Amino acid sequence: MFSNDLPPGTQPVPQNGPDKNDWYPFTSHVKFETAEFLFTTSQMPQSHVDRLMQLWTASVLHHNERARFVDHVDLHQVIDTIPHGDIPWKSFQVQYAGKIPECNAHGWMSKGYDIWFQDPNAVVKTLLGNPDFHNHFDYVPYREFEPTGQRHWENFMSGNWVWRHVDILAKDPAMHGAMLMPIILGSDKTMVLVATGQNDNYPLYFSIGNIHNNTRRAHCNSVVLLAFLAIPKNGMSKPEVWQCPDGHFKHTAYALAAYIADYPEQVLLSCLVQGWCPICMSMSNNLDRHNSILWSHQHVEFCICTFVLAELWDQYSVVGDLMPFTNDFPHTDIYKMLTPDLLHQIIKGIFKDHLVTWIGKYLKIAHGEAEANWILDDIYQRIAAIPLYPNLQHFPEGWQFKQWTGDDSKVLMKVYLPAIKGHVPLGMVHAAFQHFHHHHRVFQETGVRDNGPKGFSLPWQHSMNHYQHLIQEFSTPNGLCLSITESKHIKAVKQPWRCSNCFEALGQMLITNQHLDKLAAAQVNFESHSMLKGSILSATTEVEGSDVDDNEVQVHDGPCVLNYVHLAKTPGTSLDALACHLQHPNLPLLTRCFLHSQLYDDTSQSAANVALLDLSGAPVSVFCSTISTFYAPSDLSGLGGMHSECIWSMPQWRKGPTCYDTVFLEWDPDIPGMGGLHWFSNISDGPDKDTGMWVVQPDYDADGQRELEVVHVHSILHGAHLIPVYGHTHLPTNVQYTNSLDVFQAYYVNKYIDHHAFEIAF
C-alpha cells in the first residue's frame, strides 16, 4: 500500500461512528449490557440462559413485552452479527509423515492433530485500531533519564533492543519513516492440560511492545490469543499502512522482539538441554559463575556445523537435530528474545522452592526434627499474627497448606523477613533481603547446600545474573511476566473449556473466544463514542448514577496522579458516641481544636488559649472508612497505573473484632523518607540494616495514653502496614492479628507491601 505523508500537526480524519442510539446489532443499550453480562461477566450456562429468559418473559408478558433474548441460541446469533472484532479462527491438520517403525512405534506417529490459528495481520490491525490504547502507546523509541542523569526504564520502547533494531531497519531505504512494532509472543505448554488433556497443544499469546507495560498488566485486551501451536512464518520486507490508536494511519514495520515463557519452555524454544542456561554458555554444573558468553543464533549454527550430536549435547547443551522456529524470521534470534520470568524464577523459584525450603532444611539440621517443627510453628504463628491490609491474604495457619499458588508466594514474600528474623542466622535474612549471591554461601556453611559450584547450579538462581541486561534490553520485567499470559489463559482457555460440553472442546472454546472478542470490540466501539457512560440504570432513567460500593481493592484507569482520597458514602455514629466507644473523652475537644485550626489557619496556640466552637447539637457525621487511590504500576492497576484500597476504622469488622488500619500522613511533602510519620516515632535515623525496613514505636502522652489528634482526611497519603518486631522469643498463643498492633513495643514499616509504600518508606 502506498500513501503520502501528511504535514506535521495534521489531525486524524474523524472516523464514522454509530449514532448515539445505534446499538447495532443490539436493539438497545439494555440488550447489549444483558449480552455482555450473560456471556462475559457471569458466563452463564446455556440452560440457565434459557431459564432466565423464560422467567423474564413470564414477568413482563402481561405488559405485552418479552425478554431481550428468546434463548441462548438467539443470544449467540446476535453476538455473531457484531461487525467488530471478527477475526475468524482457521484450522488445518498435521500428521507425522515419516516412516513408522513396525515395533515400538509411538502413538503420536499415527495421530492427526488440529492446529487452530488467527491471521496475525488481522490481530495486529485490531490491536492498533483500539482507541483505548491512545495515550498508552509509544510510536517511537525513546530514552528517559532521571534529573541525576541516571537512565530510567519503564516501557518496552525505552529498551536497548528497540534502538538496535531501528538502526537495522534504517539501513533499508524502504523502511525509512516507518513505525517499528515489536511483536511479543508468550506461551506455556503445561497450561492447557486442564483444558484439552493433550500435552502437545498449547496456546500462543500475542501482544505488541508499543503498548505501555501497565496497560499490558491491566489486561485491557492488549494480550490476545493468537493460536494453538500455529506460528506463522512470515517476515516483513516493506512497511504496511495501519491505523493507530491516535486515529492516524502510519507506515508500520513489525518484527519478532520478545518471547514470554518459563524455564522449561525457554530451553525447548532454544533447542537446548534441560539444566543449562538458555541465555548464556555457563556450564550446567557451574551456573553460579558470572560473565559467561551469551548465546547467539550464529554461535549455535557454528557449533552444529563443527561438532557431532553427542558433543553438542554433552559439552554445549545444543540439541543438534532440532532448529528454533525463529530461524526463518529476518533479524530474529531466539536466544536474544527470552524475557525475565518474575513469576517462576523469582516468586515461585528463588523464594518458595529455594529460600523457604532451605531455611526449613537448616532448622532441621541445626535443631533436630522436633525443635525445628516447633520453630516453624512459631514462624507460622508470627505470619498469622500480622495485621490485616487490603489485598493481603491472611493466613490463619501460617503457610501450612498443601499446594502453593503464585499469589500465595507473592503475599508471603511481603511478610517473610520479620517472621524469620531471630530464628535463623542473619546471613540468611540478608540473603532473603538483598545481595543473594553475596550472602548465599551461608547455606553451604550450614550444610543446607553442597560445597562447590554445583551447590548453586540452579537455573532459576542463575537467571538473576541476566536481569540487569534484560531490563536494559526490554525494560521493566513486570510488563513481560508470565503471570500476564497465565491471567489471559484463565479467560481464553479455562473458562471457555468450562462453558463447553468437554467433548472435543477445542473448537467450542475458540468459538467462545470469538464471541468474547466481538463483545469486547463492540464495547470499545461504544465507549469510544461515549455511549456507555454511567450505569445502565442512570443511562435508562437519565439521572446521575450512584457511587460504587466501598471495596477493599479497586483498579482505576486514571488520571495518573500521586494519590487522592475520598470518604465512604455512608456515615456512621455521632462524635460523642465515638468518643465513648474509644474511651477517649478528649476526642470532642480535639475535634474543636482541629476545626479552629482549619477555620483560622492557626495551629500555634494550645487548646486552652483558643475560642473553641460549640459542637453541641451540631450535625457531625463519622465515616468508618475512606478510599485511598494512588499510583502503583507494579500492582493490579488500571490503564493509568492507578490503584485504590479501602482504609478502615471500624469498631467491629464483619461481625468480628475491631479493625483500625494504620496510614502514612503527609504533613510536609519536602521532608524525605519517613520524616512525615506521626504517632509512631522512628527508633533510629535509618532503616533496619537486616531487613531494609524502618522500625517505629508507638507515641504516648504524659499520662501513658496513646497520642491522639484529629487531622484532615486529605493528609492521608496511603495505607501503612506495620509488622511487629517479634525478637528471639516464641510468640504467645493469645497474640492474634486483631490485637498485634497493641501488644508490641516496636514495629517494622513494611515497605514491601506495595509499590507506593516502597517509594515512601525508602
C-alpha positions in Angstrom: 0.0 0.0 0.0 1.4 3.4 -1.0 0.5 6.7 0.7 1.7 10.3 1.1 2.9 11.7 4.4 0.7 14.4 6.0 2.1 17.8 7.1 3.2 17.9 10.8 0.3 18.6 13.2 -2.4 17.3 10.9 -5.4 16.0 12.9 -6.6 12.4 12.1 -9.6 12.1 9.9 -12.7 11.6 12.0 -14.0 8.1 11.8 -17.6 7.4 11.1 -19.1 6.1 14.3 -22.5 4.9 15.3 -25.3 7.3 16.1 -25.9 7.8 19.8 -28.9 5.5 19.6 -27.4 3.0 17.2 -26.6 -0.1 19.2 -26.4 -2.4 16.2 -26.7 -5.4 16.2 -28.4 -4.9 19.6 -31.7 -3.0 19.7 -30.9 -1.1 22.8 -28.3 -0.3 25.5 -30.0 -2.7 27.8 -29.8 -5.5 25.3 -26.0 -5.0 24.8 -25.4 -4.9 28.6 -27.5 -8.0 29.0 -25.5 -9.9 26.4 -22.2 -8.7 27.9 -23.3 -9.7 31.4 -24.6 -13.2 30.5 -21.8 -14.2 28.2 -18.7 -12.3 29.6 -19.3 -11.4 33.2 -21.3 -14.3 34.6 -20.6 -16.9 31.8 -24.0 -18.3 32.4 -24.6 -21.9 31.1 -26.8 -22.1 28.1 -29.6 -23.9 30.0 -29.5 -21.2 32.7 -29.8 -18.5 30.0 -32.9 -20.3 28.6 -34.4 -20.5 32.0 -33.7 -16.8 32.8 -35.2 -15.7 29.5 -38.3 -17.7 30.3 -38.6 -16.1 33.7 -38.0 -12.7 32.3 -40.7 -13.1 29.6 -43.2 -14.5 32.1 -42.6 -11.5 34.4 -43.4 -8.9 31.7 -45.8 -10.8 29.4 -48.8 -9.1 30.9 -47.3 -5.8 29.7 -47.2 -7.4 26.2 -43.3 -7.4 26.4 -40.7 -10.1 26.2 -37.2 -10.8 27.4 -34.3 -9.2 25.4 -33.4 -12.6 24.0 -35.5 -15.7 23.3 -32.9 -18.2 24.4 -29.1 -18.9 24.3 -29.4 -19.5 20.5 -30.8 -16.1 19.9 -28.1 -14.6 22.2 -25.3 -16.3 20.2 -26.8 -15.3 16.9 -26.8 -11.6 17.9 -23.2 -11.8 19.1 -22.2 -13.4 15.8 -23.5 -10.4 13.8 -21.3 -7.9 15.7 -19.3 -6.3 12.9 -16.3 -5.5 15.2 -13.5 -7.9 16.3 -14.5 -10.5 13.7 -11.2 -12.4 13.2 -12.1 -16.0 12.2 -10.3 -19.0 13.5 -8.8 -21.2 10.9 -7.6 -24.8 11.2 -5.7 -27.5 9.5 -4.4 -30.9 10.4 -0.9 -32.2 10.6 0.4 -35.8 10.9 3.7 -37.4 11.1 4.9 -38.2 7.6 8.0 -40.2 8.3 8.4 -44.0 8.3 6.6 -45.6 11.2 8.6 -48.5 12.9 7.0 -51.9 12.8 7.8 -52.4 16.5 7.6 -50.0 19.4 6.0 -47.2 17.4 5.0 -44.2 19.3 1.2 -43.4 19.4 1.7 -39.9 18.2 3.1 -41.1 14.9 -0.3 -42.3 13.7 -2.5 -39.5 15.1 -3.6 -36.3 13.5 -3.5 -33.0 15.3 -5.7 -30.0 14.7 -3.9 -26.6 14.6 -6.0 -23.5 15.1 -4.8 -20.0 14.4 -5.9 -16.5 13.6 -4.4 -14.3 10.9 -1.6 -12.3 12.6 -2.2 -9.3 10.4 -5.8 -9.1 11.4 -4.8 -9.4 15.1 -2.3 -6.6 14.7 -4.9 -4.4 12.9 -7.3 -4.9 15.8 -4.7 -4.0 18.5 -3.5 -0.9 16.6 -7.1 0.2 15.9 -8.1 0.1 19.6 -8.7 3.7 20.8 -8.3 2.6 24.4 -4.6 2.5 23.9 -4.4 6.2 22.9 -2.0 7.9 25.4 -0.8 4.4 26.4 1.1 3.8 23.2 4.7 4.7 22.1 5.2 5.3 18.4 9.0 5.8 18.5 11.8 4.6 20.7 12.9 6.8 23.5 15.4 7.1 26.3 14.4 8.5 29.6 16.7 9.9 32.3 16.3 11.0 35.9 17.4 14.5 36.9 20.6 13.0 38.2 21.4 11.7 34.7 20.6 8.0 35.6 18.9 6.0 32.9 15.2 5.1 33.6 13.5 2.1 32.0 9.7 1.7 32.2 8.1 0.6 28.9 9.3 -1.7 26.1 10.1 1.1 23.7 12.6 2.6 26.1 14.8 -0.6 25.9 18.0 -1.1 24.0 16.6 -3.8 21.8 14.3 -1.3 20.1 17.2 1.1 19.5 19.3 -1.5 17.9 16.5 -2.8 15.7 15.5 0.6 14.3 19.2 1.0 13.4 19.0 -2.2 11.4 15.8 -1.2 9.7 17.3 2.2 8.9 19.8 0.5 6.6 16.9 -0.3 4.3 15.6 2.8 2.4 12.1 1.1 2.1 11.8 1.3 5.9 12.5 5.0 6.2 9.8 6.8 8.1 8.1 3.5 9.3 7.0 2.9 12.9 8.6 -0.2 14.4 6.0 -2.5 16.1 7.8 -5.1 18.2 5.9 -8.4 18.4 5.8 -10.1 21.9 4.8 -13.8 22.0 4.1 -15.9 25.1 3.2 -19.5 25.7 3.3 -22.2 28.3 2.6 -25.7 27.0 1.7 -27.0 30.5 -1.2 -24.6 31.0 -3.6 -26.2 28.6 -3.5 -29.7 30.1 -6.7 -29.0 32.1 -8.5 -27.8 29.0 -7.7 -30.4 26.4 -6.0 -33.3 28.1 -3.2 -33.1 25.5 0.3 -32.1 26.3 1.3 -31.4 22.7 -1.1 -28.5 22.2 -0.7 -25.2 23.9 -1.9 -21.6 23.5 0.2 -18.9 21.9 -0.4 -15.4 23.1 0.3 -12.2 21.2 1.0 -8.5 22.1 3.0 -5.6 20.8 5.8 -3.7 22.5 4.3 -0.2 21.7 1.7 -0.7 24.4 2.7 0.5 27.8 3.6 -2.1 30.4 0.9 -1.0 32.9 -1.7 -1.4 30.1 -0.5 -4.9 29.4 -0.6 -5.7 33.1 -4.1 -4.3 33.3 -5.2 -7.0 30.7 -7.1 -4.4 28.7 -7.4 -6.5 25.5 -3.7 -5.9 25.0 -2.8 -9.6 25.1 -4.7 -11.8 22.7 -4.9 -15.5 22.0 -3.3 -16.0 18.6 -3.0 -19.7 18.0 -2.8 -23.2 19.4 0.7 -24.3 18.3 0.5 -22.4 15.0 3.3 -20.0 14.5 3.1 -18.2 11.1 6.5 -17.9 9.4 6.4 -14.7 7.5 8.7 -11.7 7.7 8.2 -8.1 6.6 10.4 -6.6 3.9 8.3 -3.5 3.3 6.2 -1.5 5.8 2.4 -1.5 5.7 -0.1 1.2 6.5 -2.1 0.6 9.6 -4.4 2.8 11.6 -3.1 3.5 15.1 -4.8 4.3 18.5 -4.5 8.0 17.9 -6.5 7.8 14.7 -3.6 8.4 12.3 -2.5 6.0 9.6 1.2 5.1 9.9 3.7 3.1 7.9 4.4 0.1 10.2 7.1 -2.5 10.2 6.8 -5.3 12.7 9.4 -7.7 14.0 9.6 -10.5 16.5 11.1 -8.9 19.6 10.4 -10.9 22.8 9.1 -14.3 23.9 7.5 -14.8 27.4 8.0 -18.3 28.7 9.0 -20.2 31.8 12.4 -22.0 32.0 11.3 -25.5 30.6 9.8 -23.7 27.6 12.8 -21.4 27.2 15.1 -24.4 26.7 12.6 -26.1 24.4 12.3 -22.9 22.2 16.1 -22.6 22.2 16.6 -26.3 21.4 19.0 -26.6 24.3 19.4 -29.3 27.0 17.4 -29.0 30.3 19.6 -27.8 33.2 21.6 -25.3 31.1 21.1 -21.6 30.7 19.2 -20.6 27.5 20.8 -17.1 27.5 24.5 -17.7 28.2 27.0 -20.5 27.9 27.6 -21.2 31.6 28.1 -24.9 32.2 25.3 -26.8 33.8 27.5 -27.8 36.8 28.7 -24.3 37.4 25.8 -21.9 36.8 26.9 -19.8 39.7 29.6 -18.2 37.6 29.2 -14.7 36.1 30.1 -13.0 32.8 29.7 -16.0 30.5 29.4 -15.5 26.8 25.8 -15.0 25.6 24.3 -17.5 23.2 23.5 -16.3 19.6 22.0 -17.9 16.6 25.3 -17.6 14.7 27.2 -19.3 17.5 24.8 -22.2 17.7 24.9 -22.7 13.9 28.7 -22.8 14.1 28.7 -25.4 16.8 26.2 -27.6 14.8 28.4 -27.4 11.7 31.6 -28.2 13.8 30.7 -30.9 16.3 28.8 -34.2 16.3 25.5 -34.7 18.0 26.9 -36.3 21.2 29.5 -33.5 21.7 26.8 -30.9 21.1 24.6 -32.4 23.8 27.3 -33.1 26.4 29.6 -30.2 26.1 27.5 -27.4 24.6 23.9 -28.3 25.6 22.8 -27.9 22.0 20.2 -30.4 20.6 21.8 -30.6 17.2 19.0 -32.2 15.2 16.4 -29.5 16.1 16.1 -25.9 14.9 14.5 -23.0 16.6 11.3 -21.7 15.0 12.8 -18.2 14.6 15.4 -19.3 12.1 13.1 -18.3 9.2 12.4 -14.8 10.5 14.6 -11.9 9.5 16.7 -10.2 12.1 15.4 -12.6 14.8 17.4 -14.5 17.4 15.5 -16.7 19.9 18.5 -16.5 22.4 18.1 -12.7 22.5 14.3 -12.8 22.7 13.8 -14.6 26.0 12.5 -12.3 28.8 12.8 -12.5 32.6 10.0 -14.5 34.3 9.3 -13.0 37.7 6.6 -15.5 38.5 8.6 -18.7 38.1 12.2 -17.5 38.5 11.8 -15.2 41.5 8.4 -15.6 43.2 8.0 -19.4 42.9 11.6 -20.4 42.2 14.1 -18.5 44.3 11.7 -17.6 47.1 9.4 -20.6 47.5 11.4 -23.5 46.2 14.8 -22.3 47.3 14.8 -19.8 50.3 11.8 -21.1 52.1 12.7 -24.8 51.6 16.4 -24.2 52.5 15.5 -22.3 55.7 13.3 -25.2 56.7 16.1 -27.6 56.0 18.5 -25.5 58.0 16.3 -25.6 61.1 16.2 -29.4 61.0 20.0 -29.6 60.6 20.7 -27.1 63.4 18.0 -28.1 65.9 16.7 -31.6 65.0 13.3 -32.6 63.7 11.2 -31.9 66.8 12.6 -28.5 67.7 12.7 -27.4 64.1 9.0 -28.1 63.8 8.4 -26.1 67.0 10.3 -23.2 65.5 8.4 -23.5 62.2 5.1 -23.4 64.2 6.2 -20.2 65.8 7.1 -18.7 62.3 3.6 -19.8 61.1 2.1 -18.1 64.2 4.1 -14.9 63.5 2.7 -14.8 60.0 -0.8 -15.4 61.2 -0.5 -12.6 63.7 0.5 -10.0 61.1 -2.2 -7.2 60.9 -4.6 -7.1 58.0 -4.0 -5.0 55.0 -6.0 -4.5 51.8 -5.3 -7.2 49.2 -3.0 -9.0 51.6 -4.2 -12.5 52.1 -4.5 -13.6 55.7 -3.0 -17.0 56.6 -4.6 -18.1 59.9 -2.3 -21.1 59.9 0.9 -19.5 58.5 1.7 -21.2 55.2 0.8 -24.7 56.2 -1.1 -25.5 53.0 -0.6 -28.4 50.6 -0.3 -26.5 47.4 1.3 -23.1 46.8 0.0 -20.7 44.2 1.8 -17.8 42.7 -0.4 -15.4 44.8 0.5 -17.3 48.0 4.2 -16.7 47.3 3.7 -13.1 46.4 1.9 -12.5 49.8 4.5 -14.4 51.8 7.4 -12.6 50.2 6.0 -9.3 51.6 5.9 -10.5 55.2 8.6 -13.2 55.4 11.6 -11.3 56.7 10.2 -10.2 60.1 8.8 -13.7 60.7 12.1 -15.5 60.3 14.4 -12.9 61.9 15.5 -14.2 65.3 15.2 -17.9 64.3 17.8 -18.1 61.6 21.3 -16.7 61.1 21.4 -13.1 59.9 23.2 -14.2 56.8 20.0 -16.0 55.7 18.0 -12.9 56.4 20.4 -10.8 54.4 20.2 -13.4 51.5 16.4 -13.1 51.5 16.6 -9.2 51.8 19.3 -8.3 49.2 22.5 -9.4 47.6 21.5 -13.0 47.4 24.6 -14.0 45.5 26.8 -12.3 48.1 25.2 -14.0 51.1 24.0 -17.3 49.8 27.2 -19.1 50.9 25.7 -19.3 54.4 23.5 -22.2 53.1 26.7 -24.1 52.3 28.4 -23.2 55.6 25.4 -24.6 57.5 25.2 -27.8 55.4 22.0 -27.0 53.6 23.7 -27.0 50.1 26.6 -28.9 48.8 30.0 -27.2 48.8 31.5 -26.2 45.5 29.9 -24.5 42.4 27.4 -27.4 41.9 25.7 -26.4 45.2 24.2 -23.4 43.5 24.0 -24.6 39.9 20.3 -23.8 39.7 18.8 -22.2 36.5 16.3 -20.1 38.5 19.0 -18.5 40.6 21.4 -18.2 37.7 18.7 -16.2 35.8 19.1 -13.3 38.2 22.6 -12.7 36.7 20.9 -11.7 33.5 18.2 -9.4 34.9 20.1 -6.1 34.6 21.0 -6.9 31.0 17.4 -8.0 30.1 15.9 -4.9 31.8 18.1 -2.7 29.7 17.0 -4.7 26.6 13.2 -4.9 27.2 12.6 -2.5 30.1 10.9 -3.5 33.4 10.1 -7.2 33.7 6.6 -6.7 35.2 5.3 -5.9 31.7 6.7 -9.1 30.3 6.0 -11.6 33.1 4.4 -15.0 32.5 1.7 -14.0 35.1 0.2 -11.8 32.3 -0.3 -14.8 29.9 -1.4 -17.0 32.8 -4.2 -14.5 33.6 -5.1 -14.4 30.0 -5.1 -18.2 30.0 -7.9 -18.2 32.6 -10.1 -16.1 30.3 -9.1 -17.7 27.0 -8.8 -21.4 27.9 -10.0 -22.5 31.3 -13.3 -20.5 31.4 -14.2 -21.3 27.8 -13.5 -25.0 28.5 -15.9 -24.9 31.4 -18.5 -23.5 29.1 -18.1 -26.4 26.6 -19.5 -29.9 26.8 -15.9 -31.1 27.4 -16.1 -33.4 24.3 -13.7 -32.3 21.6 -13.8 -29.0 23.4 -11.1 -27.0 21.5 -13.4 -26.0 18.6 -16.1 -24.9 21.1 -13.5 -22.9 23.1 -12.4 -21.0 20.1 -16.0 -20.1 19.2 -16.4 -18.8 22.7 -13.2 -16.8 22.4 -14.5 -15.3 19.1 -17.8 -14.3 20.8 -15.8 -12.7 23.7 -13.6 -10.8 21.2 -16.7 -9.5 19.4 -18.3 -8.3 22.6 -15.1 -6.7 23.8 -14.7 -4.9 20.4 -18.3 -3.7 20.5 -17.8 -2.4 24.0 -14.6 -0.5 22.8 -16.6 0.9 19.9 -19.5 2.1 22.0 -17.2 3.6 24.7 -15.1 5.5 22.1 -18.4 7.2 21.1 -19.4 8.0 24.7 -22.3 5.6 24.6 -21.5 3.7 27.9 -21.1 6.5 30.4 -22.6 5.8 33.8 -24.6 2.7 34.9 -27.3 1.1 32.8 -29.9 2.4 35.3 -28.6 6.0 35.1 -28.5 5.8 31.3 -32.0 4.5 31.2 -33.6 6.9 33.6 -31.3 9.8 32.6 -30.2 10.5 36.1 -26.8 10.5 37.7 -25.7 7.0 38.8 -25.0 6.3 42.4 -21.5 5.7 43.8 -20.0 2.3 43.7 -19.8 0.3 47.0 -16.7 0.5 49.0 -14.4 -2.3 48.1 -11.1 -3.2 49.7 -9.2 -3.0 46.3 -10.2 -1.5 43.0 -8.4 -0.5 39.8 -8.7 2.8 38.1 -7.9 3.9 34.6 -6.6 7.3 35.7 -5.9 10.1 35.7 -2.3 9.3 36.7 -1.6 11.3 39.9 0.3 10.6 43.1 -2.7 10.0 45.3 -6.1 11.2 46.4 -8.7 10.1 49.0 -12.5 10.2 49.3 -14.8 9.2 52.2 -17.2 6.3 52.2 -20.7 7.2 51.1 -22.4 6.1 54.3 -21.8 8.0 57.6 -21.6 6.2 60.9 -22.4 7.2 64.5 -22.1 10.5 66.3 -18.9 12.1 67.7 -19.8 11.7 71.3 -20.7 8.1 70.8 -17.4 7.5 69.0 -15.5 9.2 71.9 -17.4 6.9 74.3 -16.5 3.8 72.3 -12.9 4.8 72.0 -12.8 5.5 75.7 -11.1 8.8 74.9 -13.3 11.7 76.3 -11.0 14.3 74.8 -12.0 13.5 71.3 -14.7 16.3 71.0 -12.1 18.8 72.4 -9.5 17.7 69.8 -12.1 17.9 67.1 -12.9 21.5 68.1 -9.2 22.4 68.1 -8.9 20.9 64.6 -11.8 22.9 63.3 -10.4 26.1 64.8 -7.1 25.5 63.1 -8.9 24.9 59.8 -11.0 28.0 60.1 -8.4 30.4 61.3 -5.2 28.8 60.0 -3.7 28.9 63.4 -2.0 25.8 64.9 0.4 27.6 67.2 -2.0 28.0 70.2 -2.9 25.3 72.6 -6.5 24.2 73.3 -6.6 26.3 76.5 -5.9 29.6 74.7 -8.3 29.5 71.7 -12.0 30.2 71.5 -13.4 26.8 70.6 -16.5 26.1 68.6 -19.5 24.7 70.4 -20.4 21.4 68.6 -23.3 20.5 70.9 -26.3 19.8 68.7 -24.2 20.3 65.5 -24.7 17.6 62.8 -21.5 15.6 62.9 -21.1 12.5 60.7 -18.5 9.9 61.4 -17.2 7.8 58.5 -15.6 4.5 59.2 -13.7 4.1 56.0 -12.1 6.1 53.2 -10.8 5.1 49.8 -7.2 6.0 49.0 -6.3 6.0 45.3 -2.7 6.2 44.3 -0.1 5.4 41.6 1.0 1.8 41.9 2.1 0.5 38.4 3.6 -2.8 39.9 0.3 -3.8 41.5 -3.1 -4.7 39.9 -3.9 -1.3 38.4 -5.8 0.4 35.6 -4.5 2.0 32.4 -3.1 5.0 34.3 -1.4 2.8 36.8 -3.9 3.9 39.5 -4.8 1.5 42.3 -7.2 2.1 45.2 -7.7 0.5 48.6 -10.1 1.0 51.5 -8.7 2.2 54.8 -10.9 1.1 57.7 -11.5 2.4 61.2 -14.2 0.0 62.3 -15.4 -0.7 65.8 -16.5 -4.1 64.5 -15.1 -5.7 61.4 -17.5 -8.1 59.6 -19.3 -9.1 62.9 -15.9 -9.8 64.4 -13.2 -7.8 66.2 -12.2 -4.2 65.7 -10.3 -3.1 62.6 -8.2 0.1 62.8 -5.8 0.5 59.9 -2.5 2.5 60.0 -1.7 5.1 57.4 1.0 7.4 56.1 0.3 11.1 56.7 1.9 13.8 54.6 2.5 16.8 56.7 5.4 18.3 54.8 6.0 16.9 51.3 9.5 18.3 51.3 10.5 16.0 54.2 12.2 13.0 52.6 11.5 9.4 53.5 9.8 8.7 56.9 10.1 12.3 58.2 6.3 12.8 58.0 5.2 9.8 60.0 3.4 10.7 63.3 2.0 8.8 66.3 4.6 6.2 65.6 8.1 7.6 66.0 11.2 6.3 64.3 13.5 4.4 66.6 16.6 5.2 64.5 17.7 7.6 61.8 17.7 4.9 59.1 16.1 1.6 58.1 17.0 -1.7 59.9 20.2 -3.0 58.3 19.0 -6.6 58.4 15.5 -6.2 56.7 15.8 -2.8 55.0 12.6 -1.6 56.8 12.2 1.3 59.2 11.4 0.5 62.8 8.9 2.6 64.7 7.4 2.7 68.2 4.0 4.0 69.5 3.9 7.5 70.9 2.4 8.1 74.4 1.4 11.2 76.2 2.5 12.2 79.8 -0.3 10.1 81.2 0.8 7.0 79.4 -2.0 7.1 76.9 -1.6 6.7 73.2 -1.2 10.1 71.4 -4.4 11.2 69.6 -5.0 14.0 67.2 -7.7 15.0 64.6 -6.3 15.6 61.1 -7.7 16.4 57.7 -8.6 13.4 55.6 -6.6 14.8 52.7 -3.4 14.5 54.8 -3.8 10.7 54.4 -1.3 9.7 51.8 -1.5 5.9 51.7 -2.2 2.9 53.9 0.7 1.7 56.0 1.4 -1.9 57.0 3.1 -2.5 60.3 4.6 -5.9 61.3 5.6 -6.5 64.9 9.3 -6.8 65.8 9.0 -10.3 67.2 12.5 -10.7 68.6 14.0 -14.0 69.6 11.2 -15.4 71.8 8.3 -17.5 70.8 5.0 -15.8 70.3 2.3 -16.3 73.0 -0.7 -18.1 71.6 -3.1 -15.2 72.7 -1.4 -12.8 70.2 -3.6 -12.6 67.1 -3.8 -10.3 64.1 -6.6 -8.5 65.8 -4.5 -7.3 68.7 -0.9 -7.4 67.5 -0.9 -3.6 66.9 -1.5 -3.1 70.7 1.0 -5.5 72.4 4.4 -4.9 70.9 6.9 -2.2 71.6 8.3 -1.8 68.1 7.1 -2.4 64.5 8.6 -2.7 61.1 7.1 -0.4 58.5 6.6 -2.9 55.7 7.9 -1.2 52.6 7.5 -4.4 50.5 3.7 -4.3 50.8 3.2 -2.5 47.5 4.9 -0.1 45.1 3.7 3.1 46.8 4.9 2.1 50.2 8.3 1.2 48.8 8.6 4.7 47.4 7.5 6.3 50.7 9.5 4.2 53.2 12.8 4.1 51.4 
